[in-house]
Amino acid sequence: MIGDEQLPDDGVKDGKWPAWLLNDEPRTSGRFTFAPRRFYQKDSPLQSSGLLGPVYIEVSD
């Protein structure tokens, strides 16, 4: 969502759903996520993520 904030906003404006959503059309902005409310800004810090500790892959039959 933070990455999408770098792209043009094509979401809810003036309380109205966007035409691309209502008409089941592809988005033109290049965004991947859609939310009726903005939770992050384009300069919001990224949160840590990933796997913790050693990871083992076991193969079984």
Secondary structure, DSSP 8 states (H G I E B T S, - for coil): -TTGGGS---S-BTTB--HHHHTT---SS------SS----TT------S--S--------
